[in-house]
């Protein structure tokens, strides 16, 4: 049974997730990218494991629904990792010649965090998605023995 | 960058307008610049910061990478087949070095 709490009521009735999303830790990076435009949460998907035993190399695939034609295509996709020392992991520049807006790579995650993808389209619209990834052992900041 | 040995998978042939999957991986430490050695000194950053794919006389795909990309960067993406010719993949690092792979793509019905 779903318990109706004040929070759930607010979230389900007011589109609050988006507002929280923008105000969160990622706020400044995401806001910079979104630049006052309306952020849509549909037509974009992040595919990655929800639990990463090590943050050293976590596979991620981002796909955006788009015909990828001269008049309607995805121009850029950014991956934002708010829990890392540098919040932007990568920016991909696509063209109508991409044919399909789907890209895979492997990222580092310093700790448990919500990984975001932001897509900028040729009609100047923006889409965003986020998934929470639990990281057992983080990457990036550990010391190494070199001598 | 002689230790960089890119591995790529590009279809040798494709039909016109076929969307080809391009898969790449290059050997590189992607040293973040945030780690310290046992003497407490920062290990200098050394990353691949840019990747490009040129085909049919234009830049069809480009990536700007940060230290958040895992060591030995893997990248897969798509390119639409339009004409027979070379596809050029180039990796640039932040020390001004680069590595290139050129593969022929045959496009025919």
gemmi code that builds the backbone of each chain (N, CA, C; Angstrom):
import gemmi

chains = {
    "A": [
        ("UNK", (0.830, -1.193, 0.000), (0.000, 0.000, 0.000), (0.871, 1.252, 0.000)),
        ("UNK", (0.484, 2.205, -0.779), (1.261, 3.433, -0.853), (0.798, 4.405, 0.232)),
        ("UNK", (1.727, 4.764, 1.078), (1.380, 5.693, 2.159), (1.445, 7.116, 1.620)),
        ("UNK", (0.382, 7.834, 1.826), (0.347, 9.206, 1.327), (0.982, 10.145, 2.347)),
        ("UNK", (2.190, 10.555, 2.045), (2.865, 11.498, 2.936), (2.812, 12.871, 2.312)),
        ("UNK", (3.163, 13.843, 3.091), (3.165, 15.207, 2.595), (4.148, 15.325, 1.422)),
        ("UNK", (5.343, 14.674, 1.621), (6.373, 14.746, 0.594), (5.902, 14.104, -0.705)),
        ("UNK", (5.319, 12.887, -0.581), (4.891, 12.195, -1.786), (3.812, 12.984, -2.510)),
        ("UNK", (2.935, 13.573, -1.712), (1.861, 14.360, -2.294), (2.453, 15.525, -3.106)),
        ("UNK", (3.408, 16.185, -2.512), (4.034, 17.314, -3.186), (4.748, 16.869, -4.456)),
        ("UNK", (5.504, 15.759, -4.325), (6.291, 15.294, -5.467), (5.387, 14.902, -6.619)),
        ("UNK", (4.311, 14.171, -6.300), (3.458, 13.667, -7.370), (2.544, 14.728, -7.932)),
        ("UNK", (2.335, 15.801, -7.192), (1.361, 16.770, -7.692), (1.971, 18.047, -8.239)),
        ("UNK", (3.221, 18.297, -7.966), (3.713, 19.636, -8.331), (4.932, 19.645, -9.244)),
        ("UNK", (5.380, 18.481, -9.689), (6.572, 18.500, -10.523), (7.781, 18.934, -9.726)),
        ("UNK", (7.734, 18.698, -8.437), (8.821, 19.104, -7.554), (10.170, 18.448, -7.872)),
        ("UNK", (10.161, 17.178, -8.366), (11.468, 16.550, -8.616), (12.381, 17.413, -9.468)),
        ("UNK", (11.795, 18.042, -10.465), (12.594, 18.852, -11.384), (13.206, 20.042, -10.651)),
        ("UNK", (12.395, 20.654, -9.797), (12.869, 21.821, -9.058), (14.002, 21.419, -8.099)),
        ("UNK", (13.794, 20.295, -7.413), (14.815, 19.805, -6.480), (16.101, 19.502, -7.224)),
        ("UNK", (15.905, 18.851, -8.345), (16.949, 18.472, -9.266), (17.840, 19.669, -9.584)),
        ("UNK", (17.212, 20.763, -9.895), (17.966, 21.945, -10.299), (18.640, 22.628, -9.117)),
        ("UNK", (18.021, 22.501, -7.934), (18.559, 23.181, -6.768), (19.659, 22.389, -6.087)),
        ("UNK", (19.769, 21.104, -6.423), (20.682, 20.210, -5.726), (22.147, 20.567, -5.912)),
        ("UNK", (22.999, 19.634, -5.517), (24.442, 19.860, -5.589), (24.874, 20.179, -7.012)),
        ("UNK", (24.188, 19.517, -7.958), (24.533, 19.699, -9.359), (24.064, 21.045, -9.869)),
        ("UNK", (23.283, 21.717, -9.061), (22.601, 22.929, -9.485), (23.361, 23.795, -10.445)),
        ("UNK", (24.546, 24.250, -10.008), (25.241, 25.230, -10.833), (25.647, 24.666, -12.192)),
        ("UNK", (26.160, 23.439, -12.215), (26.595, 22.856, -13.490), (25.405, 22.652, -14.413)),
        ("UNK", (24.345, 22.052, -13.855), (23.161, 21.790, -14.665), (22.531, 23.100, -15.117)),
        ("UNK", (22.423, 24.042, -14.175), (21.813, 25.325, -14.522), (22.572, 26.043, -15.632)),
        ("UNK", (23.900, 25.944, -15.565), (24.734, 26.557, -16.588), (24.418, 25.972, -17.969)),
        ("UNK", (24.273, 24.634, -17.993), (23.998, 23.960, -19.256), (22.590, 24.258, -19.746)),
        ("UNK", (21.642, 24.220, -18.811), (20.243, 24.419, -19.186), (20.002, 25.874, -19.596)),
        ("UNK", (20.681, 26.788, -18.927), (20.689, 28.201, -19.303), (19.281, 28.780, -19.476)),
        ("UNK", (18.447, 28.546, -18.485), (17.122, 29.157, -18.496), (16.072, 28.466, -19.352)),
        ("UNK", (16.488, 27.431, -20.091), (15.524, 26.739, -20.941), (14.713, 25.747, -20.107)),
        ("UNK", (13.608, 25.286, -20.676), (12.780, 24.315, -19.971), (13.384, 22.925, -20.125)),
        ("UNK", (13.608, 22.269, -18.988), (14.252, 20.963, -19.018), (13.206, 19.854, -19.052)),
        ("UNK", (13.255, 19.038, -20.104), (12.321, 17.926, -20.210), (12.974, 16.657, -19.687)),
        ("UNK", (12.178, 15.850, -18.964), (12.730, 14.610, -18.413), (12.360, 13.386, -19.235)),
        ("UNK", (11.751, 13.605, -20.409), (11.396, 12.446, -21.232), (12.275, 12.406, -22.480)),
        ("UNK", (12.313, 11.243, -23.123), (13.069, 11.103, -24.359), (14.565, 11.017, -24.157)),
        ("UNK", (14.982, 10.694, -22.934), (16.412, 10.505, -22.662), (16.549, 9.408, -21.617)),
        ("UNK", (17.535, 8.566, -21.786), (17.686, 7.424, -20.892), (19.153, 7.137, -20.569)),
        ("UNK", (19.382, 6.829, -19.288), (20.715, 6.400, -18.862), (20.632, 4.924, -18.515)),
        ("UNK", (21.504, 4.139, -19.091), (21.543, 2.715, -18.786), (22.871, 2.408, -18.106)),
        ("UNK", (22.833, 2.075, -16.826), (24.048, 1.689, -16.113), (23.686, 0.887, -14.875)),
        ("UNK", (24.650, 0.107, -14.362), (24.345, -0.696, -13.176), (24.063, 0.218, -11.980)),
        ("UNK", (23.070, -0.157, -11.148), (22.700, 0.685, -10.009), (23.695, 0.544, -8.855)),
        ("UNK", (24.437, -0.544, -8.854), (25.451, -0.735, -7.817), (26.793, -0.994, -8.492)),
        ("UNK", (27.820, -0.240, -8.089), (29.164, -0.438, -8.635), (30.086, -0.853, -7.487)),
        ("UNK", (30.682, -2.022, -7.599), (31.574, -2.485, -6.533), (32.804, -1.600, -6.444)),
        ("UNK", (33.276, -1.160, -7.598), (34.369, -0.197, -7.617), (33.985, 0.957, -8.530)),
        ("UNK", (34.363, 2.165, -8.112), (34.044, 3.326, -8.918), (35.066, 3.603, -10.006)),
        ("UNK", (36.048, 2.705, -10.129), (37.128, 2.953, -11.086), (36.683, 2.923, -12.541)),
        ("UNK", (35.699, 2.093, -12.827), (35.270, 1.936, -14.211), (33.834, 1.436, -14.225)),
        ("UNK", (32.902, 2.361, -14.431), (31.492, 2.002, -14.407), (30.902, 2.244, -15.800)),
        ("UNK", (30.393, 1.189, -16.440), (29.850, 1.368, -17.791), (28.578, 2.207, -17.777)),
        ("UNK", (28.438, 3.054, -18.773), (27.236, 3.896, -18.904), (26.878, 4.039, -20.378)),
        ("UNK", (25.583, 3.944, -20.658), (25.083, 4.200, -22.011), (23.996, 5.259, -21.909)),
        ("UNK", (24.119, 6.312, -22.709), (23.102, 7.353, -22.749), (22.449, 7.316, -24.126)),
        ("UNK", (21.117, 7.270, -24.149), (20.429, 7.312, -25.441), (19.351, 8.387, -25.403)),
        ("UNK", (19.174, 9.037, -26.528), (18.190, 10.111, -26.653), (17.304, 9.792, -27.849)),
        ("UNK", (15.982, 9.902, -27.667), (15.047, 9.666, -28.766), (15.145, 10.832, -29.738)),
        ("UNK", (15.585, 10.545, -30.961), (15.707, 11.606, -31.958), (15.816, 10.983, -33.342)),
        ("UNK", (15.176, 11.591, -34.351), (15.311, 11.053, -35.706), (16.715, 11.286, -36.287)),
        ("UNK", (17.492, 12.192, -35.674), (18.841, 12.525, -36.117), (18.856, 12.906, -37.608)),
        ("UNK", (17.988, 13.864, -37.966), (17.965, 14.410, -39.324), (18.574, 15.809, -39.289)),
        ("UNK", (18.768, 16.401, -40.462), (19.359, 17.744, -40.554), (18.550, 18.765, -39.746)),
        ("UNK", (17.227, 18.574, -39.700), (16.381, 19.575, -39.036), (16.074, 19.229, -37.585)),
        ("UNK", (16.365, 18.011, -37.171), (16.009, 17.592, -35.820), (17.020, 16.570, -35.318)),
        ("UNK", (17.996, 17.047, -34.553), (19.009, 16.123, -34.053), (19.559, 16.555, -32.702)),
        ("UNK", (20.251, 15.639, -32.063), (20.875, 15.916, -30.777), (22.259, 16.504, -31.045)),
        ("UNK", (22.505, 17.691, -30.503), (23.799, 18.345, -30.734), (24.849, 17.930, -29.710)),
        ("UNK", (24.416, 17.865, -28.454), (25.382, 17.570, -27.397), (24.760, 16.716, -26.302)),
        ("UNK", (25.573, 15.854, -25.727), (25.169, 15.128, -24.518), (26.290, 15.312, -23.501)),
        ("UNK", (25.917, 15.716, -22.276), (26.891, 15.870, -21.197), (26.595, 14.840, -20.115)),
        ("UNK", (27.635, 14.311, -19.502), (27.449, 13.472, -18.314), (27.959, 14.249, -17.111)),
        ("UNK", (27.067, 14.418, -16.116), (27.411, 15.170, -14.908), (27.540, 14.197, -13.731)),
        ("UNK", (28.664, 14.302, -13.025), (28.951, 13.433, -11.882), (29.189, 14.321, -10.654)),
        ("UNK", (28.111, 14.715, -9.963), (28.212, 15.716, -8.902), (29.086, 15.294, -7.726)),
        ("UNK", (29.269, 13.988, -7.535), (30.072, 13.523, -6.398), (31.552, 13.386, -6.717)),
        ("UNK", (31.960, 13.767, -7.923), (33.378, 13.699, -8.309), (34.036, 15.073, -8.138)),
        ("UNK", (35.370, 15.104, -8.071), (36.061, 16.405, -7.967), (35.717, 17.323, -9.145)),
        ("UNK", (35.560, 16.757, -10.340), (35.118, 17.558, -11.499), (33.742, 17.079, -11.915)),
        ("UNK", (32.814, 18.025, -11.915), (31.399, 17.657, -12.056), (31.033, 17.187, -13.467)),
        ("UNK", (31.777, 17.632, -14.479), (31.444, 17.192, -15.836), (32.448, 16.130, -16.275)),
        ("UNK", (31.936, 14.930, -16.549), (32.825, 13.835, -16.928), (33.173, 13.893, -18.410)),
        ("UNK", (32.190, 14.221, -19.232), (32.416, 14.200, -20.673), (31.318, 14.981, -21.391)),
        ("UNK", (31.657, 15.538, -22.541), (30.670, 16.126, -23.445), (30.849, 15.490, -24.814)),
        ("UNK", (29.752, 14.999, -25.372), (29.799, 14.422, -26.710), (29.096, 15.361, -27.692)),
        ("UNK", (29.723, 15.591, -28.822), (29.130, 16.421, -29.879), (28.663, 15.510, -31.001)),
        ("UNK", (27.374, 15.529, -31.275), (26.823, 14.692, -32.334), (26.419, 15.538, -33.528)),
        ("UNK", (26.161, 14.868, -34.646), (25.719, 15.533, -35.871), (24.610, 14.677, -36.502)),
        ("UNK", (23.913, 15.210, -37.515), (22.923, 14.369, -38.207), (23.569, 13.094, -38.759)),
        ("UNK", (24.873, 13.143, -39.006), (25.603, 11.975, -39.500), (25.768, 10.895, -38.433)),
        ("UNK", (25.395, 11.204, -37.198), (25.500, 10.203, -36.136), (24.466, 9.089, -36.344)),
        ("UNK", (23.342, 9.434, -36.980), (22.346, 8.412, -37.285), (21.505, 7.990, -36.102)),
        ("UNK", (22.151, 7.894, -34.954), (21.468, 7.402, -33.757), (22.143, 8.037, -32.547)),
        ("UNK", (21.341, 8.589, -31.638), (21.915, 9.268, -30.475), (22.045, 8.288, -29.313)),
        ("UNK", (23.047, 7.451, -29.414), (23.295, 6.492, -28.331), (24.805, 6.310, -28.195)),
        ("UNK", (25.320, 6.558, -26.989), (26.760, 6.529, -26.777), (27.068, 5.786, -25.492)),
        ("UNK", (28.137, 4.996, -25.527), (28.552, 4.250, -24.338), (29.992, 4.573, -23.993)),
        ("UNK", (30.278, 4.597, -22.677), (31.649, 4.752, -22.217), (31.754, 4.151, -20.820)),
        ("UNK", (32.886, 4.384, -20.178), (33.046, 3.940, -18.785), (33.549, 5.115, -17.977)),
        ("UNK", (32.890, 5.376, -16.841), (33.249, 6.553, -16.046), (33.775, 6.160, -14.670)),
        ("UNK", (34.409, 7.145, -14.013), (34.860, 6.976, -12.633), (33.834, 7.614, -11.711)),
        ("UNK", (33.578, 6.965, -10.583), (32.692, 7.542, -9.580), (33.410, 7.543, -8.239)),
        ("UNK", (33.589, 8.738, -7.665), (34.333, 8.864, -6.414), (33.534, 8.329, -5.229)),
        ("UNK", (32.199, 8.399, -5.328), (31.337, 7.930, -4.240), (29.930, 7.721, -4.774)),
        ("UNK", (29.068, 7.240, -3.901), (27.659, 7.075, -4.250), (27.087, 8.432, -4.650)),
        ("UNK", (26.378, 8.472, -5.766), (25.880, 9.753, -6.258), (24.841, 9.554, -7.353)),
        ("UNK", (24.191, 10.645, -7.728), (23.231, 10.615, -8.824), (23.917, 11.112, -10.093)),
        ("UNK", (24.084, 10.206, -11.037), (24.713, 10.537, -12.313), (23.649, 11.147, -13.230)),
        ("UNK", (23.965, 12.279, -13.827), (23.011, 12.977, -14.699), (23.477, 12.954, -16.148)),
        ("UNK", (22.526, 12.955, -17.058), (22.838, 13.178, -18.473), (21.983, 14.347, -18.938)),
        ("UNK", (22.593, 15.281, -19.653), (21.877, 16.429, -20.198), (22.091, 16.432, -21.704)),
        ("UNK", (21.002, 16.482, -22.462), (21.112, 16.505, -23.924), (20.621, 17.854, -24.443)),
        ("UNK", (21.390, 18.433, -25.364), (20.984, 19.682, -26.017), (20.645, 19.369, -27.470)),
        ("UNK", (19.449, 19.756, -27.900), (18.972, 19.408, -29.234), (19.070, 20.583, -30.202)),
        ("UNK", (18.925, 20.261, -31.495), (19.093, 21.290, -32.530), (18.018, 22.366, -32.468)),
        ("UNK", (16.855, 22.046, -31.880), (15.806, 23.064, -31.759), (15.966, 23.886, -30.478)),
        ("UNK", (17.131, 23.746, -29.842), (17.467, 24.501, -28.642), (16.783, 23.984, -27.374)),
        ("UNK", (16.110, 22.833, -27.461), (15.497, 22.270, -26.262), (16.529, 21.438, -25.497)),
        ("UNK", (16.246, 21.199, -24.217), (17.156, 20.389, -23.398), (16.397, 19.289, -22.674)),
        ("UNK", (17.066, 18.143, -22.554), (16.475, 17.017, -21.831), (17.469, 16.551, -20.773)),
        ("UNK", (16.932, 16.014, -19.679), (17.814, 15.554, -18.617), (17.304, 14.295, -17.959)),
        ("UNK", (18.226, 13.450, -17.517), (17.882, 12.224, -16.788), (18.901, 12.050, -15.671)),
        ("UNK", (18.512, 11.301, -14.642), (19.444, 11.051, -13.545), (19.191, 9.686, -12.924)),
        ("UNK", (20.251, 9.003, -12.543), (20.109, 7.724, -11.828), (21.061, 7.705, -10.638)),
        ("UNK", (20.547, 7.167, -9.518), (21.386, 7.071, -8.331), (22.210, 5.789, -8.392)),
        ("UNK", (23.521, 5.929, -8.259), (24.409, 4.780, -8.332), (25.114, 4.607, -6.981)),
        ("UNK", (24.979, 3.416, -6.409), (25.645, 3.118, -5.144), (27.046, 2.604, -5.449)),
        ("UNK", (28.052, 3.280, -4.882), (29.442, 2.910, -5.141), (30.047, 2.353, -3.849)),
        ("UNK", (30.519, 1.115, -3.902), (31.059, 0.470, -2.704), (32.452, 1.014, -2.376)),
        ("UNK", (33.343, 1.041, -3.388), (34.675, 1.615, -3.200), (34.876, 2.678, -4.274)),
        ("UNK", (35.143, 3.897, -3.850), (35.227, 5.008, -4.789), (36.509, 5.036, -5.610)),
        ("UNK", (36.520, 5.891, -6.620), (37.688, 6.039, -7.481), (38.289, 7.425, -7.305)),
        ("UNK", (39.250, 7.756, -8.109), (39.775, 9.116, -8.286), (40.718, 9.608, -7.205)),
        ("UNK", (40.365, 9.420, -5.944), (41.111, 10.149, -4.934), (42.019, 9.272, -4.082)),
        ("UNK", (42.026, 7.987, -4.330), (42.864, 7.116, -3.494), (44.348, 7.349, -3.786)),
        ("UNK", (45.182, 7.183, -2.778), (46.624, 7.321, -2.964), (47.185, 6.033, -3.561)),
        ("UNK", (48.313, 6.169, -4.216), (48.941, 4.957, -4.733), (50.391, 4.888, -4.280)),
        ("UNK", (50.913, 3.700, -4.245), (52.283, 3.488, -3.824), (53.166, 3.444, -5.053)),
        ("UNK", (53.977, 4.477, -5.188), (54.733, 4.546, -6.436), (56.203, 4.196, -6.248)),
        ("UNK", (56.653, 4.096, -4.975), (58.078, 3.806, -4.838), (58.339, 2.612, -3.924)),
    ],
    "B": [
        ("UNK", (53.427, 9.146, -27.417), (52.319, 8.308, -26.955), (52.447, 6.897, -27.522)),
        ("UNK", (53.671, 6.300, -27.467), (53.768, 4.989, -28.103), (53.042, 3.902, -27.328)),
        ("UNK", (52.766, 4.188, -26.023), (52.055, 3.146, -25.284), (50.571, 3.109, -25.628)),
        ("UNK", (50.099, 4.128, -26.350), (48.702, 4.134, -26.726), (48.483, 3.225, -27.928)),
        ("UNK", (47.683, 2.230, -27.709), (47.395, 1.321, -28.815), (45.886, 1.219, -28.976)),
        ("UNK", (45.318, 2.055, -29.865), (43.868, 2.039, -30.001), (43.378, 0.734, -30.621)),
        ("UNK", (42.251, 0.282, -30.128), (41.577, -0.847, -30.761), (40.234, -0.332, -31.250)),
        ("UNK", (39.933, -0.555, -32.495), (38.674, -0.050, -33.027), (37.921, -1.142, -33.772)),
        ("UNK", (36.605, -1.010, -33.751), (35.764, -1.918, -34.514), (34.858, -1.057, -35.386)),
        ("UNK", (35.135, -1.099, -36.685), (34.359, -0.329, -37.661), (33.927, -1.311, -38.749)),
        ("UNK", (32.677, -1.292, -39.173), (32.267, -2.201, -40.251), (33.071, -1.922, -41.522)),
        ("UNK", (33.520, -2.979, -42.201), (34.280, -2.785, -43.443), (33.369, -2.319, -44.565)),
        ("UNK", (32.122, -2.787, -44.510), (31.186, -2.356, -45.536), (29.812, -2.142, -44.919)),
        ("UNK", (29.047, -1.286, -45.593), (27.709, -0.966, -45.106), (26.849, -0.538, -46.271)),
        ("UNK", (25.548, -0.618, -46.088), (24.619, -0.149, -47.116), (24.386, 1.353, -46.910)),
        ("UNK", (23.998, 2.055, -48.000), (23.747, 3.488, -47.841), (22.713, 3.755, -46.744)),
        ("UNK", (22.989, 4.740, -45.917), (22.120, 5.154, -44.802), (22.077, 4.160, -43.648)),
        ("UNK", (22.853, 3.100, -43.746), (22.927, 2.172, -42.621), (23.642, 2.870, -41.453)),
        ("UNK", (23.131, 2.662, -40.256), (23.759, 3.269, -39.082), (24.765, 2.270, -38.501)),
        ("UNK", (26.038, 2.656, -38.554), (27.120, 1.750, -38.149), (27.517, 2.003, -36.703)),
        ("UNK", (27.745, 0.940, -35.970), (28.257, 1.094, -34.607), (29.786, 1.123, -34.657)),
        ("UNK", (30.368, 2.133, -34.038), (31.825, 2.275, -33.973), (32.237, 2.044, -32.526)),
        ("UNK", (33.118, 1.106, -32.299), (33.579, 0.843, -30.933), (35.078, 1.066, -30.856)),
        ("UNK", (35.501, 1.792, -29.810), (36.924, 2.130, -29.701), (37.418, 1.951, -28.269)),
        ("UNK", (38.677, 1.596, -28.152), (39.314, 1.594, -26.847), (40.790, 1.889, -27.035)),
        ("UNK", (41.331, 2.727, -26.153), (42.733, 3.092, -26.255), (43.382, 2.895, -24.890)),
        ("UNK", (44.622, 2.437, -24.904), (45.349, 2.220, -23.659), (45.911, 3.549, -23.151)),
        ("UNK", (45.456, 3.979, -21.977), (45.910, 5.266, -21.424), (45.587, 5.321, -19.935)),
        ("UNK", (46.493, 5.843, -19.098), (46.243, 5.837, -17.649), (45.107, 6.759, -17.211)),
        ("UNK", (44.818, 7.821, -17.997), (43.835, 8.817, -17.584), (44.108, 9.255, -16.141)),
        ("UNK", (45.352, 9.635, -15.898), (45.753, 10.066, -14.545), (45.019, 11.351, -14.192)),
        ("UNK", (44.280, 11.325, -13.089), (43.327, 12.406, -12.818), (43.953, 13.727, -12.385)),
        ("UNK", (45.141, 13.660, -11.766), (45.710, 14.880, -11.214), (45.235, 15.138, -9.793)),
        ("UNK", (44.449, 14.215, -9.235), (43.968, 14.367, -7.856), (44.652, 13.393, -6.903)),
        ("UNK", (45.427, 12.460, -7.459), (46.031, 11.447, -6.582), (47.420, 11.890, -6.125)),
        ("UNK", (47.829, 11.362, -4.964), (49.152, 11.674, -4.418), (49.948, 10.384, -4.286)),
        ("UNK", (51.281, 10.525, -4.393), (52.128, 9.372, -4.150), (52.469, 9.307, -2.656)),
        ("UNK", (53.364, 8.374, -2.265), (53.643, 8.170, -0.830), (54.364, 9.361, -0.206)),
        ("UNK", (54.974, 10.202, -1.017), (55.643, 11.392, -0.470), (54.680, 12.587, -0.399)),
        ("UNK", (53.434, 12.302, -0.705), (52.431, 13.356, -0.600), (52.393, 14.295, -1.783)),
        ("UNK", (53.148, 13.952, -2.829), (53.159, 14.830, -4.007), (52.032, 14.438, -4.965)),
        ("UNK", (51.440, 15.464, -5.538), (50.384, 15.240, -6.527), (50.982, 14.547, -7.754)),
        ("UNK", (50.329, 13.518, -8.212), (50.744, 12.887, -9.466), (50.134, 13.717, -10.595)),
        ("UNK", (50.986, 14.264, -11.485), (50.463, 15.211, -12.487), (49.363, 14.613, -13.363)),
        ("UNK", (48.443, 15.469, -13.738), (47.359, 15.021, -14.605), (47.905, 14.614, -15.973)),
        ("UNK", (47.367, 13.548, -16.496), (47.694, 13.124, -17.853), (46.481, 12.387, -18.401)),
        ("UNK", (45.693, 13.092, -19.184), (44.465, 12.477, -19.698), (44.327, 12.707, -21.208)),
        ("UNK", (43.556, 11.840, -21.833), (43.092, 12.126, -23.193), (41.929, 13.079, -23.013)),
        ("UNK", (42.012, 14.263, -23.627), (40.937, 15.226, -23.394), (40.054, 15.457, -24.620)),
        ("UNK", (40.423, 14.845, -25.748), (39.599, 15.069, -26.938), (39.687, 13.873, -27.875)),
        ("UNK", (38.554, 13.528, -28.460), (38.490, 12.455, -29.447), (37.654, 12.949, -30.616)),
        ("UNK", (38.104, 12.662, -31.833), (37.311, 13.073, -32.987), (37.149, 11.922, -33.972)),
        ("UNK", (36.033, 11.960, -34.710), (35.785, 10.992, -35.783), (35.420, 11.779, -37.032)),
        ("UNK", (36.281, 11.633, -38.069), (36.014, 12.307, -39.332), (35.670, 11.273, -40.399)),
        ("UNK", (34.664, 11.604, -41.197), (34.207, 10.672, -42.229), (33.436, 11.472, -43.277)),
        ("UNK", (33.578, 11.080, -44.537), (32.883, 11.736, -45.646), (33.143, 13.246, -45.652)),
        ("UNK", (34.373, 13.623, -45.339), (34.769, 15.021, -45.437), (34.261, 15.918, -44.329)),
        ("UNK", (33.782, 15.340, -43.247), (33.332, 16.199, -42.148), (33.559, 15.543, -40.802)),
        ("UNK", (33.530, 16.387, -39.769), (33.620, 15.895, -38.400), (32.245, 15.366, -38.017)),
        ("UNK", (32.119, 14.065, -37.826), (30.799, 13.511, -37.547), (30.555, 13.280, -36.057)),
        ("UNK", (31.639, 13.212, -35.283), (31.473, 12.992, -33.845), (32.714, 13.505, -33.121)),
        ("UNK", (32.479, 14.103, -31.949), (33.594, 14.614, -31.167), (33.294, 14.418, -29.688)),
        ("UNK", (34.317, 14.117, -28.907), (34.136, 13.975, -27.458), (35.168, 14.818, -26.737)),
        ("UNK", (34.716, 15.526, -25.682), (35.626, 16.271, -24.801), (35.638, 15.544, -23.470)),
        ("UNK", (36.765, 14.938, -23.155), (36.842, 14.079, -21.983), (37.484, 14.793, -20.794)),
        ("UNK", (37.027, 14.437, -19.602), (37.629, 14.925, -18.363), (38.217, 13.751, -17.603)),
        ("UNK", (38.770, 14.021, -16.404), (39.363, 12.947, -15.612), (38.327, 11.964, -15.063)),
        ("UNK", (37.054, 12.260, -15.244), (35.999, 11.356, -14.797), (35.803, 10.165, -15.717)),
        ("UNK", (36.546, 10.141, -16.825), (36.494, 8.985, -17.724), (37.526, 7.961, -17.243)),
        ("UNK", (37.114, 6.695, -17.197), (37.965, 5.639, -16.653), (39.230, 5.435, -17.489)),
        ("UNK", (40.261, 4.862, -16.863), (41.502, 4.538, -17.567), (41.193, 3.650, -18.775)),
        ("UNK", (42.039, 3.722, -19.781), (41.854, 2.988, -21.029), (40.470, 3.286, -21.625)),
        ("UNK", (40.261, 4.545, -22.010), (38.920, 4.996, -22.397), (38.264, 4.135, -23.472)),
        ("UNK", (37.056, 3.705, -23.138), (36.208, 2.961, -24.064), (35.133, 3.920, -24.547)),
        ("UNK", (34.816, 3.858, -25.826), (33.793, 4.739, -26.365), (33.120, 4.033, -27.533)),
        ("UNK", (31.808, 3.988, -27.506), (31.109, 3.472, -28.674), (30.013, 4.459, -29.052)),
        ("UNK", (29.835, 4.628, -30.364), (28.869, 5.588, -30.879), (28.442, 5.134, -32.264)),
        ("UNK", (27.597, 5.928, -32.921), (27.068, 5.531, -34.225), (27.384, 6.558, -35.305)),
        ("UNK", (27.551, 6.060, -36.525), (27.786, 6.936, -37.671), (26.981, 6.376, -38.846)),
        ("UNK", (26.327, 7.284, -39.577), (25.533, 6.864, -40.731), (26.437, 6.693, -41.949)),
        ("UNK", (26.301, 5.556, -42.628), (27.102, 5.293, -43.823), (26.538, 6.083, -44.990)),
        ("UNK", (27.373, 6.912, -45.631), (26.893, 7.688, -46.775), (27.736, 7.469, -48.032)),
        ("UNK", (29.051, 7.308, -47.851), (29.881, 7.139, -49.040), (31.128, 6.339, -48.706)),
        ("UNK", (31.669, 5.699, -49.731), (32.902, 4.939, -49.560), (34.060, 5.897, -49.302)),
        ("UNK", (34.864, 5.578, -48.313), (36.002, 6.442, -48.018), (36.569, 6.122, -46.652)),
        ("UNK", (37.616, 6.868, -46.275), (38.247, 6.595, -44.985), (37.465, 7.190, -43.811)),
        ("UNK", (37.545, 6.497, -42.692), (37.066, 7.062, -41.429), (38.288, 7.245, -40.543)),
        ("UNK", (38.468, 8.463, -40.047), (39.657, 8.787, -39.266), (39.298, 9.044, -37.814)),
        ("UNK", (39.867, 8.259, -36.929), (39.638, 8.433, -35.496), (40.914, 8.983, -34.873)),
        ("UNK", (40.789, 10.060, -34.097), (41.969, 10.686, -33.498), (41.760, 10.924, -32.008)),
        ("UNK", (42.754, 10.524, -31.222), (42.743, 10.780, -29.774), (43.829, 11.814, -29.482)),
        ("UNK", (43.480, 12.873, -28.735), (44.444, 13.898, -28.359), (44.607, 13.873, -26.855)),
        ("UNK", (45.840, 13.975, -26.349), (45.981, 14.084, -24.898), (46.417, 15.486, -24.491)),
        ("UNK", (46.434, 15.718, -23.164), (46.702, 17.076, -22.669), (48.194, 17.413, -22.674)),
        ("UNK", (49.004, 16.537, -23.260), (50.414, 16.877, -23.430), (50.726, 17.150, -24.906)),
        ("UNK", (49.680, 17.334, -25.677), (49.849, 17.704, -27.066), (50.157, 16.543, -28.003)),
        ("UNK", (50.031, 15.331, -27.482), (50.306, 14.189, -28.343), (48.995, 13.615, -28.860)),
        ("UNK", (49.092, 12.882, -29.976), (47.873, 12.287, -30.510), (48.157, 10.954, -31.179)),
        ("UNK", (47.117, 10.220, -31.360), (47.195, 8.894, -31.983), (46.016, 8.786, -32.939)),
        ("UNK", (46.281, 8.190, -34.100), (45.248, 8.168, -35.127), (45.075, 6.774, -35.728)),
        ("UNK", (43.831, 6.447, -36.043), (43.528, 5.205, -36.740), (42.662, 5.562, -37.943)),
        ("UNK", (43.042, 5.061, -39.121), (42.253, 5.315, -40.327), (41.793, 3.977, -40.878)),
        ("UNK", (40.474, 3.854, -41.104), (39.913, 2.625, -41.660), (39.022, 2.958, -42.849)),
        ("UNK", (39.103, 2.099, -43.835), (38.285, 2.284, -45.043), (36.877, 1.731, -44.804)),
        ("UNK", (35.877, 2.519, -45.189), (34.489, 2.043, -45.115), (33.953, 1.963, -46.547)),
        ("UNK", (33.487, 0.783, -46.947), (32.905, 0.625, -48.279), (31.390, 0.674, -48.192)),
        ("UNK", (30.810, 1.611, -48.937), (29.358, 1.759, -48.906), (28.802, 1.391, -50.280)),
        ("UNK", (28.030, 0.321, -50.327), (27.433, -0.093, -51.601), (26.116, -0.818, -51.350)),
        ("UNK", (25.282, -0.813, -52.354), (23.978, -1.467, -52.249), (24.116, -2.980, -52.276)),
    ],
}
model = gemmi.Model(1)
for chain_id, residues in chains.items():
    chain = gemmi.Chain(chain_id)
    for i, (resn, *xyz) in enumerate(residues, 1):
        res = gemmi.Residue()
        res.name, res.seqid = resn, gemmi.SeqId(i, " ")
        for name, pos in zip(("N", "CA", "C"), xyz):
            atom = gemmi.Atom()
            atom.name, atom.element = name, gemmi.Element(name[0])
            atom.pos, atom.b_iso = gemmi.Position(*pos), 0.0
            res.add_atom(atom)
        chain.add_residue(res)
    model.add_chain(chain)
structure = gemmi.Structure()
structure.add_model(model)
structure.setup_entities()
